[in-house]
C-alpha cells in the first residue's frame, strides 16, 4: 500500500452528475462506468424531460437515484 494514503485524512465528499434527455443507449453505459468509481449515493442523473423512459429504466437496473 502506498504510504501516502496513511496520511490522507478521511475520505472527501464527492459526486458525479449528468443531464440527460432520451438517452436509452448512452445512459446505461455512463452509469456502468461511473458505478465502478462512485457509490450509488454519489451518482446523480438529472432528467431533462425524457419521453422514452430511459431514465426510469436505467434507475431500476442500476439502483441509482434519478431526478
C-alpha positions as CSV (number, residue, x, y, z in Angstrom):
1,X,0.0,0.0,0.0
2,X,1.2,3.5,-0.8
3,X,2.4,5.3,2.3
4,X,0.7,8.5,1.1
5,X,-2.7,7.1,2.0
6,X,-1.8,6.6,5.6
7,X,-1.5,10.4,6.0
8,X,-4.6,11.2,4.0
9,X,-7.4,12.4,6.3
10,X,-10.9,11.0,6.0
11,X,-12.5,10.5,2.6
12,X,-13.6,13.7,1.0
13,X,-17.2,14.1,-0.2
14,X,-17.6,13.9,-3.9
15,X,-20.3,13.4,-6.6
16,X,-20.8,12.9,-10.3
17,X,-23.7,14.0,-12.3
18,X,-25.1,14.2,-15.8
19,X,-28.1,15.8,-17.5
20,X,-29.9,13.5,-20.0
21,X,-32.8,13.5,-22.4
22,X,-33.9,10.3,-24.2
23,X,-30.6,8.5,-23.6
24,X,-31.6,4.9,-23.9
25,X,-28.2,3.9,-25.3
26,X,-25.7,6.1,-23.6
27,X,-27.1,6.4,-20.1
28,X,-26.6,2.7,-19.2
29,X,-23.0,2.9,-20.5
30,X,-22.4,6.0,-18.4
31,X,-23.9,4.5,-15.3
32,X,-21.9,1.3,-15.7
33,X,-18.6,3.2,-16.0
34,X,-19.2,5.6,-13.1
35,X,-20.6,2.9,-10.8
36,X,-17.1,1.4,-10.8
37,X,-15.7,4.6,-9.3
38,X,-18.5,6.1,-7.3
39,X,-21.0,4.9,-4.8
40,X,-24.7,4.9,-5.9
41,X,-25.4,7.7,-3.4
42,X,-22.8,9.8,-5.2
43,X,-24.3,9.4,-8.7
44,X,-26.9,11.9,-9.8
45,X,-28.9,11.8,-13.1
46,X,-30.9,15.0,-13.9
47,X,-33.7,14.2,-16.3
48,X,-34.5,16.9,-18.9
49,X,-38.0,15.9,-20.0
50,X,-37.2,12.4,-21.1
51,X,-40.1,10.9,-23.0
52,X,-38.7,7.4,-23.8
53,X,-38.5,6.1,-20.2
54,X,-34.7,5.6,-20.4
55,X,-34.0,7.3,-17.0
56,X,-36.6,5.2,-15.2
57,X,-35.3,2.0,-16.8
58,X,-31.7,2.8,-16.0
59,X,-32.5,3.7,-12.4
60,X,-34.3,0.4,-11.9
61,X,-31.4,-1.5,-13.4
62,X,-28.6,0.2,-11.5
63,X,-30.5,1.1,-8.3
64,X,-29.3,4.7,-8.6
65,X,-31.4,7.7,-7.8
66,X,-32.9,9.5,-10.8
67,X,-34.0,13.1,-10.5
